[in-house]
Amino acid sequence: PGADGPDGPRILFQDVPEGKTVKNRIHLDLRPPRDLELDELRTQVESRGATRVGSGNQGPHHWVVYTDPEGNEFCL
């Protein structure tokens, strides 16, 4: 199956007992599936607790920087 199938890319997040003490150890840049509009994805992540903290661009590429409820950054 393709990337959207059960054998496509996936990421596992595991809780740890200690709290965050320094800057993120990983930063995710997420691209929506082709059939999902970026504005729809932004609405979904904000409804789940993400906070927009910035944006950027480089050449034809544009992204929005968010933090999750624990302050971890990711970009769409």
mmCIF file as gemmi writes it, N, C-alpha and C atoms, coordinates in Angstrom:
data_model
loop_
_atom_site.group_PDB
_atom_site.id
_atom_site.type_symbol
_atom_site.label_atom_id
_atom_site.label_alt_id
_atom_site.label_comp_id
_atom_site.label_asym_id
_atom_site.label_entity_id
_atom_site.label_seq_id
_atom_site.pdbx_PDB_ins_code
_atom_site.Cartn_x
_atom_site.Cartn_y
_atom_site.Cartn_z
_atom_site.occupancy
_atom_site.B_iso_or_equiv
_atom_site.pdbx_formal_charge
_atom_site.auth_seq_id
_atom_site.auth_asym_id
_atom_site.pdbx_PDB_model_num
ATOM 1 N N . PRO Axp A 1 ? 0.825 -1.197 0 1 0 ? 1 A 1
ATOM 2 C CA . PRO Axp A 1 ? 0 0 0 1 0 ? 1 A 1
ATOM 3 C C . PRO Axp A 1 ? 0.863 1.251 0 1 0 ? 1 A 1
ATOM 4 N N . GLY Axp A 2 ? 0.279 2.35 -0.42 1 0 ? 2 A 1
ATOM 5 C CA . GLY Axp A 2 ? 0.974 3.637 -0.47 1 0 ? 2 A 1
ATOM 6 C C . GLY Axp A 2 ? 1.155 4.249 0.9 1 0 ? 2 A 1
ATOM 7 N N . ALA Axp A 3 ? 1.623 5.477 0.906 1 0 ? 3 A 1
ATOM 8 C CA . ALA Axp A 3 ? 1.921 6.183 2.158 1 0 ? 3 A 1
ATOM 9 C C . ALA Axp A 3 ? 0.691 6.372 3.038 1 0 ? 3 A 1
ATOM 10 N N . ASP Axp A 4 ? -0.504 6.366 2.439 1 0 ? 4 A 1
ATOM 11 C CA . ASP Axp A 4 ? -1.711 6.549 3.229 1 0 ? 4 A 1
ATOM 12 C C . ASP Axp A 4 ? -2.269 5.225 3.744 1 0 ? 4 A 1
ATOM 13 N N . GLY Axp A 5 ? -1.68 4.112 3.363 1 0 ? 5 A 1
ATOM 14 C CA . GLY Axp A 5 ? -2.156 2.799 3.777 1 0 ? 5 A 1
ATOM 15 C C . GLY Axp A 5 ? -1.594 2.392 5.119 1 0 ? 5 A 1
ATOM 16 N N . PRO Axp A 6 ? -1.962 1.203 5.59 1 0 ? 6 A 1
ATOM 17 C CA . PRO Axp A 6 ? -1.52 0.751 6.915 1 0 ? 6 A 1
ATOM 18 C C . PRO Axp A 6 ? -0.023 0.526 7.018 1 0 ? 6 A 1
ATOM 19 N N . ASP Axp A 7 ? 0.669 0.347 5.888 1 0 ? 7 A 1
ATOM 20 C CA . ASP Axp A 7 ? 2.113 0.141 5.918 1 0 ? 7 A 1
ATOM 21 C C . ASP Axp A 7 ? 2.887 1.417 5.615 1 0 ? 7 A 1
ATOM 22 N N . GLY Axp A 8 ? 2.197 2.548 5.572 1 0 ? 8 A 1
ATOM 23 C CA . GLY Axp A 8 ? 2.844 3.815 5.265 1 0 ? 8 A 1
ATOM 24 C C . GLY Axp A 8 ? 3.618 4.333 6.465 1 0 ? 8 A 1
ATOM 25 N N . PRO Axp A 9 ? 4.201 5.519 6.326 1 0 ? 9 A 1
ATOM 26 C CA . PRO Axp A 9 ? 4.975 6.101 7.437 1 0 ? 9 A 1
ATOM 27 C C . PRO Axp A 9 ? 4.13 6.281 8.691 1 0 ? 9 A 1
ATOM 28 N N . ARG Axp A 10 ? 4.744 6.098 9.823 1 0 ? 10 A 1
ATOM 29 C CA . ARG Axp A 10 ? 4.068 6.351 11.092 1 0 ? 10 A 1
ATOM 30 C C . ARG Axp A 10 ? 5.105 6.772 12.11 1 0 ? 10 A 1
ATOM 31 N N . ILE Axp A 11 ? 4.631 7.414 13.152 1 0 ? 11 A 1
ATOM 32 C CA . ILE Axp A 11 ? 5.502 7.869 14.23 1 0 ? 11 A 1
ATOM 33 C C . ILE Axp A 11 ? 4.867 7.42 15.537 1 0 ? 11 A 1
ATOM 34 N N . LEU Axp A 12 ? 5.663 6.896 16.421 1 0 ? 12 A 1
ATOM 35 C CA . LEU Axp A 12 ? 5.196 6.479 17.738 1 0 ? 12 A 1
ATOM 36 C C . LEU Axp A 12 ? 5.715 7.476 18.765 1 0 ? 12 A 1
ATOM 37 N N . PHE Axp A 13 ? 4.824 7.976 19.603 1 0 ? 13 A 1
ATOM 38 C CA . PHE Axp A 13 ? 5.215 8.865 20.693 1 0 ? 13 A 1
ATOM 39 C C . PHE Axp A 13 ? 5.026 8.115 21.998 1 0 ? 13 A 1
ATOM 40 N N . GLN Axp A 14 ? 6.02 8.165 22.837 1 0 ? 14 A 1
ATOM 41 C CA . GLN Axp A 14 ? 5.968 7.443 24.096 1 0 ? 14 A 1
ATOM 42 C C . GLN Axp A 14 ? 6.08 8.422 25.253 1 0 ? 14 A 1
ATOM 43 N N . ASP Axp A 15 ? 5.167 8.313 26.211 1 0 ? 15 A 1
ATOM 44 C CA . ASP Axp A 15 ? 5.237 9.149 27.407 1 0 ? 15 A 1
ATOM 45 C C . ASP Axp A 15 ? 6.413 8.727 28.274 1 0 ? 15 A 1
ATOM 46 N N . VAL Axp A 16 ? 7.019 9.711 28.916 1 0 ? 16 A 1
ATOM 47 C CA . VAL Axp A 16 ? 8.08 9.444 29.88 1 0 ? 16 A 1
ATOM 48 C C . VAL Axp A 16 ? 7.712 10.143 31.177 1 0 ? 16 A 1
ATOM 49 N N . PRO Axp A 17 ? 8.165 9.634 32.307 1 0 ? 17 A 1
ATOM 50 C CA . PRO Axp A 17 ? 7.74 10.211 33.587 1 0 ? 17 A 1
ATOM 51 C C . PRO Axp A 17 ? 8.306 11.597 33.875 1 0 ? 17 A 1
ATOM 52 N N . GLU Axp A 18 ? 9.478 11.929 33.335 1 0 ? 18 A 1
ATOM 53 C CA . GLU Axp A 18 ? 10.064 13.228 33.634 1 0 ? 18 A 1
ATOM 54 C C . GLU Axp A 18 ? 9.512 14.31 32.713 1 0 ? 18 A 1
ATOM 55 N N . GLY Axp A 19 ? 9.466 15.518 33.21 1 0 ? 19 A 1
ATOM 56 C CA . GLY Axp A 19 ? 8.969 16.643 32.437 1 0 ? 19 A 1
ATOM 57 C C . GLY Axp A 19 ? 10.006 17.177 31.469 1 0 ? 19 A 1
ATOM 58 N N . LYS Axp A 20 ? 9.566 18.002 30.567 1 0 ? 20 A 1
ATOM 59 C CA . LYS Axp A 20 ? 10.46 18.64 29.6 1 0 ? 20 A 1
ATOM 60 C C . LYS Axp A 20 ? 11.328 19.65 30.338 1 0 ? 20 A 1
ATOM 61 N N . THR Axp A 21 ? 12.639 19.609 30.091 1 0 ? 21 A 1
ATOM 62 C CA . THR Axp A 21 ? 13.544 20.525 30.793 1 0 ? 21 A 1
ATOM 63 C C . THR Axp A 21 ? 14.33 21.411 29.831 1 0 ? 21 A 1
ATOM 64 N N . VAL Axp A 22 ? 14.406 21.062 28.569 1 0 ? 22 A 1
ATOM 65 C CA . VAL Axp A 22 ? 15.149 21.852 27.586 1 0 ? 22 A 1
ATOM 66 C C . VAL Axp A 22 ? 14.356 21.924 26.294 1 0 ? 22 A 1
ATOM 67 N N . LYS Axp A 23 ? 14.925 22.605 25.302 1 0 ? 23 A 1
ATOM 68 C CA . LYS Axp A 23 ? 14.297 22.709 23.993 1 0 ? 23 A 1
ATOM 69 C C . LYS Axp A 23 ? 14.006 21.317 23.427 1 0 ? 23 A 1
ATOM 70 N N . ASN Axp A 24 ? 13.034 21.245 22.532 1 0 ? 24 A 1
ATOM 71 C CA . ASN Axp A 24 ? 12.659 19.972 21.917 1 0 ? 24 A 1
ATOM 72 C C . ASN Axp A 24 ? 13.871 19.183 21.444 1 0 ? 24 A 1
ATOM 73 N N . ARG Axp A 25 ? 13.789 17.893 21.596 1 0 ? 25 A 1
ATOM 74 C CA . ARG Axp A 25 ? 14.832 17.04 21.057 1 0 ? 25 A 1
ATOM 75 C C . ARG Axp A 25 ? 14.511 16.64 19.62 1 0 ? 25 A 1
ATOM 76 N N . ILE Axp A 26 ? 13.295 16.913 19.196 1 0 ? 26 A 1
ATOM 77 C CA . ILE Axp A 26 ? 12.88 16.616 17.835 1 0 ? 26 A 1
ATOM 78 C C . ILE Axp A 26 ? 11.894 17.694 17.391 1 0 ? 26 A 1
ATOM 79 N N . HIS Axp A 27 ? 11.926 18.012 16.13 1 0 ? 27 A 1
ATOM 80 C CA . HIS Axp A 27 ? 11.01 19.013 15.57 1 0 ? 27 A 1
ATOM 81 C C . HIS Axp A 27 ? 10.398 18.402 14.322 1 0 ? 27 A 1
ATOM 82 N N . LEU Axp A 28 ? 9.085 18.356 14.257 1 0 ? 28 A 1
ATOM 83 C CA . LEU Axp A 28 ? 8.402 17.751 13.126 1 0 ? 28 A 1
ATOM 84 C C . LEU Axp A 28 ? 7.943 18.81 12.135 1 0 ? 28 A 1
ATOM 85 N N . ASP Axp A 29 ? 8.156 18.545 10.855 1 0 ? 29 A 1
ATOM 86 C CA . ASP Axp A 29 ? 7.59 19.338 9.768 1 0 ? 29 A 1
ATOM 87 C C . ASP Axp A 29 ? 6.588 18.425 9.078 1 0 ? 29 A 1
ATOM 88 N N . LEU Axp A 30 ? 5.309 18.755 9.203 1 0 ? 30 A 1
ATOM 89 C CA . LEU Axp A 30 ? 4.249 17.88 8.707 1 0 ? 30 A 1
ATOM 90 C C . LEU Axp A 30 ? 3.619 18.452 7.45 1 0 ? 30 A 1
ATOM 91 N N . ARG Axp A 31 ? 3.411 17.601 6.47 1 0 ? 31 A 1
ATOM 92 C CA . ARG Axp A 31 ? 2.753 17.994 5.23 1 0 ? 31 A 1
ATOM 93 C C . ARG Axp A 31 ? 1.435 17.226 5.157 1 0 ? 31 A 1
ATOM 94 N N . PRO Axp A 32 ? 0.332 17.937 4.909 1 0 ? 32 A 1
ATOM 95 C CA . PRO Axp A 32 ? -0.962 17.241 4.86 1 0 ? 32 A 1
ATOM 96 C C . PRO Axp A 32 ? -1.046 16.314 3.658 1 0 ? 32 A 1
ATOM 97 N N . PRO Axp A 33 ? -1.869 15.258 3.758 1 0 ? 33 A 1
ATOM 98 C CA . PRO Axp A 33 ? -2.111 14.42 2.577 1 0 ? 33 A 1
ATOM 99 C C . PRO Axp A 33 ? -2.671 15.29 1.453 1 0 ? 33 A 1
ATOM 100 N N . ARG Axp A 34 ? -2.486 14.867 0.232 1 0 ? 34 A 1
ATOM 101 C CA . ARG Axp A 34 ? -2.91 15.659 -0.924 1 0 ? 34 A 1
ATOM 102 C C . ARG Axp A 34 ? -4.402 15.979 -0.912 1 0 ? 34 A 1
ATOM 103 N N . ASP Axp A 35 ? -5.2 15.102 -0.311 1 0 ? 35 A 1
ATOM 104 C CA . ASP Axp A 35 ? -6.649 15.322 -0.326 1 0 ? 35 A 1
ATOM 105 C C . ASP Axp A 35 ? -7.135 16.174 0.851 1 0 ? 35 A 1
ATOM 106 N N . LEU Axp A 36 ? -6.222 16.682 1.689 1 0 ? 36 A 1
ATOM 107 C CA . LEU Axp A 36 ? -6.591 17.505 2.843 1 0 ? 36 A 1
ATOM 108 C C . LEU Axp A 36 ? -6.007 18.902 2.666 1 0 ? 36 A 1
ATOM 109 N N . GLU Axp A 37 ? -6.862 19.894 2.678 1 0 ? 37 A 1
ATOM 110 C CA . GLU Axp A 37 ? -6.412 21.272 2.533 1 0 ? 37 A 1
ATOM 111 C C . GLU Axp A 37 ? -5.651 21.715 3.776 1 0 ? 37 A 1
ATOM 112 N N . LEU Axp A 38 ? -4.637 22.539 3.585 1 0 ? 38 A 1
ATOM 113 C CA . LEU Axp A 38 ? -3.823 23.013 4.7 1 0 ? 38 A 1
ATOM 114 C C . LEU Axp A 38 ? -4.663 23.771 5.722 1 0 ? 38 A 1
ATOM 115 N N . ASP Axp A 39 ? -5.598 24.604 5.271 1 0 ? 39 A 1
ATOM 116 C CA . ASP Axp A 39 ? -6.451 25.339 6.214 1 0 ? 39 A 1
ATOM 117 C C . ASP Axp A 39 ? -7.283 24.385 7.067 1 0 ? 39 A 1
ATOM 118 N N . GLU Axp A 40 ? -7.744 23.299 6.483 1 0 ? 40 A 1
ATOM 119 C CA . GLU Axp A 40 ? -8.514 22.306 7.239 1 0 ? 40 A 1
ATOM 120 C C . GLU Axp A 40 ? -7.638 21.644 8.3 1 0 ? 40 A 1
ATOM 121 N N . LEU Axp A 41 ? -6.395 21.327 7.932 1 0 ? 41 A 1
ATOM 122 C CA . LEU Axp A 41 ? -5.469 20.724 8.887 1 0 ? 41 A 1
ATOM 123 C C . LEU Axp A 41 ? -5.158 21.697 10.027 1 0 ? 41 A 1
ATOM 124 N N . ARG Axp A 42 ? -4.954 22.969 9.702 1 0 ? 42 A 1
ATOM 125 C CA . ARG Axp A 42 ? -4.691 23.975 10.743 1 0 ? 42 A 1
ATOM 126 C C . ARG Axp A 42 ? -5.857 24.049 11.725 1 0 ? 42 A 1
ATOM 127 N N . THR Axp A 43 ? -7.08 24.033 11.206 1 0 ? 43 A 1
ATOM 128 C CA . THR Axp A 43 ? -8.263 24.061 12.065 1 0 ? 43 A 1
ATOM 129 C C . THR Axp A 43 ? -8.289 22.842 12.975 1 0 ? 43 A 1
ATOM 130 N N . GLN Axp A 44 ? -7.942 21.69 12.43 1 0 ? 44 A 1
ATOM 131 C CA . GLN Axp A 44 ? -7.945 20.46 13.224 1 0 ? 44 A 1
ATOM 132 C C . GLN Axp A 44 ? -6.912 20.501 14.346 1 0 ? 44 A 1
ATOM 133 N N . VAL Axp A 45 ? -5.678 20.932 14.042 1 0 ? 45 A 1
ATOM 134 C CA . VAL Axp A 45 ? -4.657 20.935 15.096 1 0 ? 45 A 1
ATOM 135 C C . VAL Axp A 45 ? -4.962 21.981 16.151 1 0 ? 45 A 1
ATOM 136 N N . GLU Axp A 46 ? -5.524 23.119 15.756 1 0 ? 46 A 1
ATOM 137 C CA . GLU Axp A 46 ? -5.884 24.14 16.742 1 0 ? 46 A 1
ATOM 138 C C . GLU Axp A 46 ? -7.031 23.661 17.63 1 0 ? 46 A 1
ATOM 139 N N . SER Axp A 47 ? -7.967 22.911 17.076 1 0 ? 47 A 1
ATOM 140 C CA . SER Axp A 47 ? -9.075 22.389 17.882 1 0 ? 47 A 1
ATOM 141 C C . SER Axp A 47 ? -8.596 21.337 18.872 1 0 ? 47 A 1
ATOM 142 N N . ARG Axp A 48 ? -7.407 20.79 18.638 1 0 ? 48 A 1
ATOM 143 C CA . ARG Axp A 48 ? -6.839 19.777 19.54 1 0 ? 48 A 1
ATOM 144 C C . ARG Axp A 48 ? -5.821 20.37 20.511 1 0 ? 48 A 1
ATOM 145 N N . GLY Axp A 49 ? -5.71 21.702 20.544 1 0 ? 49 A 1
ATOM 146 C CA . GLY Axp A 49 ? -4.862 22.342 21.543 1 0 ? 49 A 1
ATOM 147 C C . GLY Axp A 49 ? -3.583 22.966 21.044 1 0 ? 49 A 1
ATOM 148 N N . ALA Axp A 50 ? -3.309 22.911 19.742 1 0 ? 50 A 1
ATOM 149 C CA . ALA Axp A 50 ? -2.101 23.538 19.213 1 0 ? 50 A 1
ATOM 150 C C . ALA Axp A 50 ? -2.269 25.057 19.207 1 0 ? 50 A 1
ATOM 151 N N . THR Axp A 51 ? -1.159 25.76 19.401 1 0 ? 51 A 1
ATOM 152 C CA . THR Axp A 51 ? -1.149 27.219 19.399 1 0 ? 51 A 1
ATOM 153 C C . THR Axp A 51 ? -0.202 27.709 18.31 1 0 ? 51 A 1
ATOM 154 N N . ARG Axp A 52 ? -0.694 28.589 17.463 1 0 ? 52 A 1
ATOM 155 C CA . ARG Axp A 52 ? 0.152 29.149 16.411 1 0 ? 52 A 1
ATOM 156 C C . ARG Axp A 52 ? 1.134 30.128 17.05 1 0 ? 52 A 1
ATOM 157 N N . VAL Axp A 53 ? 2.437 29.965 16.743 1 0 ? 53 A 1
ATOM 158 C CA . VAL Axp A 53 ? 3.45 30.832 17.341 1 0 ? 53 A 1
ATOM 159 C C . VAL Axp A 53 ? 4.29 31.565 16.306 1 0 ? 53 A 1
ATOM 160 N N . GLY Axp A 54 ? 4.104 31.27 15.029 1 0 ? 54 A 1
ATOM 161 C CA . GLY Axp A 54 ? 4.888 31.958 14.015 1 0 ? 54 A 1
ATOM 162 C C . GLY Axp A 54 ? 4.657 31.366 12.643 1 0 ? 54 A 1
ATOM 163 N N . SER Axp A 55 ? 5.407 31.875 11.689 1 0 ? 55 A 1
ATOM 164 C CA . SER Axp A 55 ? 5.341 31.359 10.327 1 0 ? 55 A 1
ATOM 165 C C . SER Axp A 55 ? 6.647 31.69 9.635 1 0 ? 55 A 1
ATOM 166 N N . GLY Axp A 56 ? 6.85 31.095 8.487 1 0 ? 56 A 1
ATOM 167 C CA . GLY Axp A 56 ? 8.058 31.362 7.734 1 0 ? 56 A 1
ATOM 168 C C . GLY Axp A 56 ? 7.874 30.97 6.287 1 0 ? 56 A 1
ATOM 169 N N . ASN Axp A 57 ? 8.857 31.327 5.482 1 0 ? 57 A 1
ATOM 170 C CA . ASN Axp A 57 ? 8.849 30.906 4.093 1 0 ? 57 A 1
ATOM 171 C C . ASN Axp A 57 ? 10.259 30.897 3.565 1 0 ? 57 A 1
ATOM 172 N N . GLN Axp A 58 ? 10.442 30.083 2.536 1 0 ? 58 A 1
ATOM 173 C CA . GLN Axp A 58 ? 11.725 29.999 1.851 1 0 ? 58 A 1
ATOM 174 C C . GLN Axp A 58 ? 11.415 29.607 0.417 1 0 ? 58 A 1
ATOM 175 N N . GLY Axp A 59 ? 11.686 30.508 -0.511 1 0 ? 59 A 1
ATOM 176 C CA . GLY Axp A 59 ? 11.325 30.259 -1.904 1 0 ? 59 A 1
ATOM 177 C C . GLY Axp A 59 ? 9.82 30.055 -2.008 1 0 ? 59 A 1
ATOM 178 N N . PRO Axp A 60 ? 9.386 28.989 -2.668 1 0 ? 60 A 1
ATOM 179 C CA . PRO Axp A 60 ? 7.954 28.755 -2.834 1 0 ? 60 A 1
ATOM 180 C C . PRO Axp A 60 ? 7.303 28.091 -1.62 1 0 ? 60 A 1
ATOM 181 N N . HIS Axp A 61 ? 8.082 27.77 -0.613 1 0 ? 61 A 1
ATOM 182 C CA . HIS Axp A 61 ? 7.563 27.031 0.539 1 0 ? 61 A 1
ATOM 183 C C . HIS Axp A 61 ? 7.157 27.974 1.666 1 0 ? 61 A 1
ATOM 184 N N . HIS Axp A 62 ? 6.025 27.686 2.281 1 0 ? 62 A 1
ATOM 185 C CA . HIS Axp A 62 ? 5.507 28.481 3.393 1 0 ? 62 A 1
ATOM 186 C C . HIS Axp A 62 ? 5.084 27.515 4.483 1 0 ? 62 A 1
ATOM 187 N N . TRP Axp A 63 ? 5.292 27.882 5.737 1 0 ? 63 A 1
ATOM 188 C CA . TRP Axp A 63 ? 4.893 27.015 6.839 1 0 ? 63 A 1
ATOM 189 C C . TRP Axp A 63 ? 4.397 27.853 7.999 1 0 ? 63 A 1
ATOM 190 N N . VAL Axp A 64 ? 3.654 27.192 8.886 1 0 ? 64 A 1
ATOM 191 C CA . VAL Axp A 64 ? 3.167 27.809 10.118 1 0 ? 64 A 1
ATOM 192 C C . VAL Axp A 64 ? 3.736 27.001 11.27 1 0 ? 64 A 1
ATOM 193 N N . VAL Axp A 65 ? 4.285 27.693 12.255 1 0 ? 65 A 1
ATOM 194 C CA . VAL Axp A 65 ? 4.875 27.049 13.43 1 0 ? 65 A 1
ATOM 195 C C . VAL Axp A 65 ? 3.832 27.013 14.541 1 0 ? 65 A 1
ATOM 196 N N . TYR Axp A 66 ? 3.672 25.858 15.151 1 0 ? 66 A 1
ATOM 197 C CA . TYR Axp A 66 ? 2.734 25.644 16.256 1 0 ? 66 A 1
ATOM 198 C C . TYR Axp A 66 ? 3.474 25.064 17.444 1 0 ? 66 A 1
ATOM 199 N N . THR Axp A 67 ? 2.856 25.176 18.612 1 0 ? 67 A 1
ATOM 200 C CA . THR Axp A 67 ? 3.285 24.402 19.773 1 0 ? 67 A 1
ATOM 201 C C . THR Axp A 67 ? 2.107 23.54 20.201 1 0 ? 67 A 1
ATOM 202 N N . ASP Axp A 68 ? 2.434 22.344 20.695 1 0 ? 68 A 1
ATOM 203 C CA . ASP Axp A 68 ? 1.388 21.497 21.257 1 0 ? 68 A 1
ATOM 204 C C . ASP Axp A 68 ? 1.132 21.967 22.69 1 0 ? 68 A 1
ATOM 205 N N . PRO Axp A 69 ? 0.17 21.387 23.4 1 0 ? 69 A 1
ATOM 206 C CA . PRO Axp A 69 ? -0.138 21.855 24.762 1 0 ? 69 A 1
ATOM 207 C C . PRO Axp A 69 ? 1.041 21.807 25.738 1 0 ? 69 A 1
ATOM 208 N N . GLU Axp A 70 ? 2.079 20.996 25.429 1 0 ? 70 A 1
ATOM 209 C CA . GLU Axp A 70 ? 3.249 20.924 26.304 1 0 ? 70 A 1
ATOM 210 C C . GLU Axp A 70 ? 4.392 21.825 25.845 1 0 ? 70 A 1
ATOM 211 N N . GLY Axp A 71 ? 4.163 22.597 24.773 1 0 ? 71 A 1
ATOM 212 C CA . GLY Axp A 71 ? 5.179 23.524 24.299 1 0 ? 71 A 1
ATOM 213 C C . GLY Axp A 71 ? 6.117 22.984 23.254 1 0 ? 71 A 1
ATOM 214 N N . ASN Axp A 72 ? 5.895 21.773 22.761 1 0 ? 72 A 1
ATOM 215 C CA . ASN Axp A 72 ? 6.737 21.205 21.708 1 0 ? 72 A 1
ATOM 216 C C . ASN Axp A 72 ? 6.357 21.818 20.366 1 0 ? 72 A 1
ATOM 217 N N . GLU Axp A 73 ? 7.359 22.255 19.607 1 0 ? 73 A 1
ATOM 218 C CA . GLU Axp A 73 ? 7.095 22.905 18.331 1 0 ? 73 A 1
ATOM 219 C C . GLU Axp A 73 ? 6.972 21.907 17.191 1 0 ? 73 A 1
ATOM 220 N N . PHE Axp A 74 ? 6.124 22.258 16.229 1 0 ? 74 A 1
ATOM 221 C CA . PHE Axp A 74 ? 6.032 21.528 14.967 1 0 ? 74 A 1
ATOM 222 C C . PHE Axp A 74 ? 5.546 22.487 13.906 1 0 ? 74 A 1
ATOM 223 N N . CYS Axp A 75 ? 5.783 22.158 12.652 1 0 ? 75 A 1
ATOM 224 C CA . CYS Axp A 75 ? 5.396 23.032 11.541 1 0 ? 75 A 1
ATOM 225 C C . CYS Axp A 75 ? 4.461 22.308 10.597 1 0 ? 75 A 1
ATOM 226 N N . LEU Axp A 76 ? 3.512 23.068 10.06 1 0 ? 76 A 1
ATOM 227 C CA . LEU Axp A 76 ? 2.628 22.576 8.999 1 0 ? 76 A 1
ATOM 228 C C . LEU Axp A 76 ? 2.913 23.403 7.772 1 0 ? 76 A 1
